[in-house]
């Protein structure tokens, strides 16, 4: 089954930790793989989850380019948006170590949002943070830096390394205040089918410990057993859907 915008909208209902937990049901990758590490921070935790397809680029700012600049490459980048199966998430690998200047600012983010992008991730820095917040464009960065230096894009559409993982052009990404994860496309429809039931299963334990009634270790063990039984059934359904 193809992934539709309706599927993306459904994934956006869930926070990123829940997405990570649901991916585990399908046993399609090791549990310590596929998500960005703590170097990538959410700048605007008040915004809802970001869901979209990676549009990758490599970036430098520590030395002048042979020709052109970041804005000169944006037309080619925007053309790549059109080839994606859904909304773009711009993903930059900053090739300078450590980053020297900001990957993005107000103008770049405004252009990207105007062309339908739903967010940006960079292993480098960002700037114009207040202005980008005002346009409600999600950004995930490694730092904040005031100047753009000699900013330019080195290549577009090739695999990049960001937050400890390799991101390929067209990878599906989900991000919120907790971080960013890739989402295997082949399990998205089944994830959407199981999502509400999975969230409800967690609520069993939460309702017990947050409730006003008496709580005992034995009582918690019982609700945890109920939770585990539901997750086991969901896991079996997930495996059958693959």
NORZIPE-V870492 format. One record per residue. RES is the residue in three letters. SS is DSSP state (a for helix, b for strand, c for the rest). D_LAST is the distance of its C-alpha to the last C-alpha in Angstrom with 1 decimal. Layout:
BEGIN
((RES;SS;D_LAST) (RES;SS;D_LAST))
END
This chain:
BEGIN
((UNK;c;11.1) (UNK;c;13.6) (UNK;c;14.4) (UNK;c;17.8) (UNK;a;20.7) (UNK;a;20.0) (UNK;a;16.7) (UNK;a;18.9) (UNK;a;21.5) (UNK;a;19.3) (UNK;a;18.2) (UNK;c;22.0) (UNK;c;22.7) (UNK;c;21.4) (UNK;c;23.1) (UNK;a;21.6) (UNK;a;21.6) (UNK;a;19.6) (UNK;a;17.0) (UNK;a;17.1) (UNK;a;16.8) (UNK;a;13.7) (UNK;a;12.0) (UNK;a;12.9) (UNK;a;11.0) (UNK;a;7.7) (UNK;c;9.8) (UNK;c;9.0) (UNK;c;12.9) (UNK;c;16.1) (UNK;c;17.4) (UNK;c;20.5) (UNK;c;19.1) (UNK;c;18.2) (UNK;b;20.9) (UNK;c;24.6) (UNK;c;27.3) (UNK;c;30.4) (UNK;c;32.3) (UNK;c;30.7) (UNK;b;32.3) (UNK;b;31.8) (UNK;c;35.1) (UNK;c;34.9) (UNK;c;33.2) (UNK;c;34.5) (UNK;c;32.2) (UNK;c;28.9) (UNK;c;25.6) (UNK;b;25.1) (UNK;b;22.0) (UNK;b;22.1) (UNK;b;21.6) (UNK;b;23.4) (UNK;b;26.6) (UNK;b;27.9) (UNK;b;31.5) (UNK;b;33.8) (UNK;b;37.0) (UNK;b;40.4) (UNK;c;43.6) (UNK;c;45.9) (UNK;c;47.5) (UNK;c;48.5) (UNK;c;46.3) (UNK;c;47.9) (UNK;c;47.6) (UNK;c;46.2) (UNK;c;44.5) (UNK;a;41.4) (UNK;a;42.4) (UNK;a;43.1) (UNK;a;39.5) (UNK;a;38.0) (UNK;a;38.5) (UNK;a;36.2) (UNK;a;33.7) (UNK;a;33.9) (UNK;a;33.2) (UNK;a;30.0) (UNK;a;28.9) (UNK;a;29.1) (UNK;a;26.5) (UNK;c;23.8) (UNK;c;21.3) (UNK;c;22.7) (UNK;c;25.2) (UNK;b;26.2) (UNK;b;26.4) (UNK;b;29.1) (UNK;b;28.4) (UNK;b;31.5) (UNK;b;32.1) (UNK;b;35.8) (UNK;c;37.1) (UNK;c;40.3) (UNK;c;40.3) (UNK;c;41.3) (UNK;c;40.8) (UNK;c;44.2) (UNK;c;43.8) (UNK;b;41.6) (UNK;b;38.6) (UNK;b;38.9) (UNK;c;41.4) (UNK;a;42.1) (UNK;a;42.5) (UNK;a;39.3) (UNK;a;37.2) (UNK;a;39.1) (UNK;a;38.4) (UNK;a;34.7) (UNK;a;34.4) (UNK;a;36.6) (UNK;c;34.2) (UNK;c;31.2) (UNK;c;29.9) (UNK;c;28.5) (UNK;b;29.3) (UNK;b;30.4) (UNK;b;29.7) (UNK;b;32.2) (UNK;c;32.8) (UNK;c;36.5) (UNK;b;38.6) (UNK;b;39.3) (UNK;c;42.4) (UNK;c;43.8) (UNK;a;41.6) (UNK;a;43.6) (UNK;a;43.5) (UNK;a;39.7) (UNK;a;39.3) (UNK;a;41.4) (UNK;c;39.1) (UNK;c;36.1) (UNK;c;34.1) (UNK;c;31.7) (UNK;b;32.5) (UNK;b;31.3) (UNK;b;33.8) (UNK;c;35.2) (UNK;b;38.8) (UNK;b;41.4) (UNK;c;44.0) (UNK;c;46.9) (UNK;c;47.5) (UNK;c;45.4) (UNK;c;47.3) (UNK;c;46.8) (UNK;c;43.3) (UNK;b;41.6) (UNK;b;38.2) (UNK;b;37.8) (UNK;b;34.7) (UNK;b;32.1) (UNK;c;28.4) (UNK;c;28.0) (UNK;c;25.9) (UNK;b;27.7) (UNK;b;27.9) (UNK;b;28.1) (UNK;c;28.0) (UNK;c;27.0) (UNK;b;23.8) (UNK;b;23.5) (UNK;b;22.7) (UNK;c;22.0) (UNK;c;23.2) (UNK;c;20.6) (UNK;c;18.5) (UNK;b;17.7) (UNK;b;19.9) (UNK;b;20.6) (UNK;b;24.1) (UNK;b;26.7) (UNK;c;29.6) (UNK;c;27.5) (UNK;b;26.3) (UNK;b;23.6) (UNK;b;20.0) (UNK;b;17.6) (UNK;c;14.3) (UNK;c;11.3) (UNK;a;11.2) (UNK;a;7.7) (UNK;a;7.0) (UNK;a;10.5) (UNK;a;10.4) (UNK;a;8.4) (UNK;a;10.8) (UNK;a;13.6) (UNK;a;13.0) (UNK;a;13.2) (UNK;a;15.8) (UNK;a;18.9) (UNK;a;18.2) (UNK;a;17.5) (UNK;a;20.8) (UNK;a;22.6) (UNK;a;21.7) (UNK;a;23.4) (UNK;a;26.3) (UNK;a;27.2) (UNK;a;28.4) (UNK;a;29.9) (UNK;a;31.9) (UNK;a;33.3) (UNK;a;34.6) (UNK;a;35.8) (UNK;c;37.4) (UNK;c;41.2) (UNK;c;41.2) (UNK;c;41.9) (UNK;c;39.3) (UNK;c;39.2) (UNK;a;37.0) (UNK;a;36.5) (UNK;a;35.5) (UNK;a;33.0) (UNK;a;31.5) (UNK;a;31.0) (UNK;a;29.2) (UNK;a;27.1) (UNK;a;26.2) (UNK;a;25.2) (UNK;a;23.0) (UNK;a;21.3) (UNK;a;20.7) (UNK;a;19.0) (UNK;a;16.8) (UNK;a;15.9) (UNK;a;14.8) (UNK;a;12.8) (UNK;a;11.1) (UNK;a;10.4) (UNK;a;9.0) (UNK;a;6.8) (UNK;a;5.5) (UNK;a;5.5) (UNK;a;3.8) (UNK;c;0.0))
END
